[in-house]
Amino acid sequence: MQYTGTSYAASMVDFYRPFVPIRTIYAGIRKIFPGETTYQTEVVDIAETNIQGRIIKPLFKVLQMLQWIQHGNIQLYIGYIVLTIIVMLLLL
């Protein structure tokens, strides 16, 4: 038997149970003398799944479209920096 952070956070999870979905994996005991059994709970982080689905994935798609800028040529990167500095100086 192991103690994890779940036992310490159980009261907080119970308080937020209406807002936080909890997945439970438990096969149950089927024999009189069971062998190894497991009980696993997982608290699904709504903020993380929403941020990942609504912000991170579209951002990755945009960054993949801009991948053509990266060639691996250090002189080209220095040219990008110099060009950016010149444009910033002209705009300010």
N, C-alpha and C positions, 0 to 999 in steps of 0.2 A: 504494500500500500504506500502510495506516495502523496505527499502534500504539495499542492501547487498554488499558484497565485489565485486560482479560482476560489479556494476556500476563504481567502482573505477578502476577496471582492464580492462574495456572495450577497452580502446585505445591500451593497450598492446596486448590484445587478437586479436584485429583487425589487428595489425601489423603482428602477427604470424599465422594468419588464414590459410595460405597455408600449414602450418606444423602441425597445431593442429586441430583435429576433434572436432566439437562442436555439441552436441545433444540438440535439442530443443523439448520440450513437450508443446504443446498449443492446446487445444481442439477447440478454436475459440468461437465466439459469434454467437449463432443460433437464439436467440429470440430478440424481440425488447427491453424488459426489462429483461436482464439476471440476474440470481442470482449470486452465487459465481463462479468465474472463476479463473483459474490459468495459469501462464506462467512460465515455468521452463527451464533454460538452464544449461548445464553441459559441462565443458571443460574436455575432456578425456586426461589424462596425458600419453603420449606415452612412456616416459621413465619408468614410474611406471608399465605399463602393460607389457612392454618388459622385464623389470627386473624380474617381478613376474613370467612371463611365461618361461623365459629362464634360470634363475638362482635360484630363490627361490623354485619353485616346484621340480626340480631335487635334490636340496640340502635337502629338506624335505624327499624325497625318500631314499637318502643315510642315513640320520639320523634315519629314521624308521628301516633300516636294522641294525643299530648299537644299537637299543633299548635293545637288550639282555644284554648289559653291565650293564644297570641300574636295580638293584634288590631292592633297598631301604635299603640295609644293610650298615650301616656306617662303620663297620669294613672292609668290602670289598672295600669301597671307599678309606679308609686310606691305604689299601694294594695296590690299584692302584697308589696312590700318591707315596708311598715308592718305588714301583717297577719302576715307571717313573724316580724318582730321581736317583736310582741306575743305570739305563740304561743311563741316561744323563751323570752321572759322569764317567762311563766306556767309553762312546763315546768321551768325551772331554778330 
